[in-house]
Amino acid sequence: MGELLKLIGNTPSVRLKRLVELYGVDGELFLKLECFNPTGSLKDRVALWVVRRSLEEGLLKEGMSLLEATTGNTGISLAFVGALMGHRVVLVIPEEVGVNVKRTCELFGAQVIPSPGGNADMDVALRLARDILESEPGKFLFLDQYSHPSYVECSYRWLGPELCEQLGGEIDAFVDVYGSGSTFTGVARCLKERRPDAKAFLVEPAECPVVSKGMWGPHVVDGVSDGFIPDNLELDLVDGVVLVNTEEVIRVTRELAELEGIAAGPSSGANVAAALKLLKGGFARRVATIANDRYDRYFEHPLFGKARRGTSLGPKGPAPLESLKKLELLWRRERAPALVDEAL
Ligand SMILES: Cc1ncc(COP(=O)(O)O)c(C=O)c1O
């Protein structure tokens, strides 16, 4: 086993005092630095967990390749873990995703296959991955981050307990963006089991409010809110949704670096902006969230003043039918989730 795999996990949690002061809010904000994993993102944990699980279960046999559809971090982490564990990795990545991501995957020896569209077109990438899977039966193990239960198990058994223990179990609220939904689901479930009155809030880009409003649209929080509700996002755990807009995401991502020295990507800024909104609105006093990845994946992103190509921002239409069906139950339930939409 590669020595670097031992460096995955056990990431620090820090308190963001200066940002809390800047916004004049009451309470404490903790950030778990998953960007300190070896390739710089939260996905190193899941990649290692899922590959190990697949080996234990006999699903991944010698000579088989790993196949995944991804917009970035999962791909980089799988390429890294695959290289160290001796498995070839094939990744379907939408063609509008930044070149940094693709080159990094290739640097670890993975094969990148482009699919049409951008970050919000994961449905297209997933269809292509399934076609590749079916074209050569027995050759690939499709890891399927949006549905595979091992992704949730990893956050529930590894990341969640680590976070709860670091913060002495004293967290009122956990708030997080969702891509596959597995981090939110696993951590929220773990936290609520330990502290039943703790709340779990989802973060959504205001331009893509799928869970909160049933609408889809392109946005700048790369890697998350892919325009549908994945199976790994357990809606029953959602106590509320916090909306953050493009300007807030970019502003807070920059402030996180300038004031706290944490140079992270936009989904981390989205998480911190949402945590600040929860403190501001008095929804919690001790909030925890996650720094998902590093800044250096985003040199072509609006974070560095670059215009988004191929898309304009904002809701484009209703979410897919399957997602809308899941939502009907959520919004009709006795206590519908809170919507936190105050400007920061
Ligand atoms: C940058 C970034 N942040 C957050 C997430 C969310 O993680 P999850 O897939 O567990 O919902 C992802 C997922 O790929 C991501 O790439």
The ligand as an SDF file (V2000), in Angstrom:
LIG
                    3D

 16 16  0  0  0  0  0  0  0  0999 V2000
  -15.6730   21.0610   -4.2340 C   0  0  0  0  0  0  0  0  0  0  0  0
  -16.6840   20.1400   -3.6380 C   0  0  0  0  0  0  0  0  0  0  0  0
  -17.3040   20.5140   -2.5320 N   0  0  0  0  0  0  0  0  0  0  0  0
  -18.2540   19.7380   -1.9730 C   0  0  0  0  0  0  0  0  0  0  0  0
  -18.6210   18.5240   -2.5100 C   0  0  0  0  0  0  0  0  0  0  0  0
  -19.7570   17.7640   -1.8640 C   0  0  0  0  0  0  0  0  0  0  0  0
  -19.5310   16.4930   -1.4540 O   0  0  0  0  0  0  0  0  0  0  0  0
  -20.6220   15.3480   -1.5530 P   0  0  0  0  0  0  0  0  0  0  0  0
  -20.4460   14.6880   -2.8730 O   0  0  0  0  0  0  0  0  0  0  0  0
  -20.2940   14.4390   -0.4280 O   0  0  0  0  0  0  0  0  0  0  0  0
  -21.9870   15.9320   -1.4220 O   0  0  0  0  0  0  0  0  0  0  0  0
  -17.9800   18.0990   -3.6780 C   0  0  0  0  0  0  0  0  0  0  0  0
  -18.3650   16.8290   -4.3120 C   0  0  0  0  0  0  0  0  0  0  0  0
  -17.8180   16.3650   -5.2530 O   0  0  0  0  0  0  0  0  0  0  0  0
  -16.9860   18.9180   -4.2570 C   0  0  0  0  0  0  0  0  0  0  0  0
  -16.3400   18.5690   -5.3750 O   0  0  0  0  0  0  0  0  0  0  0  0
  1  2  1  0
  2  3  1  0
  2 15  2  0
  3  4  2  0
  4  5  1  0
  5  6  1  0
  5 12  2  0
  6  7  1  0
  7  8  1  0
  8  9  2  0
  8 10  1  0
  8 11  1  0
 12 13  1  0
 12 15  1  0
 13 14  2  0
 15 16  1  0
M  END
$$$$
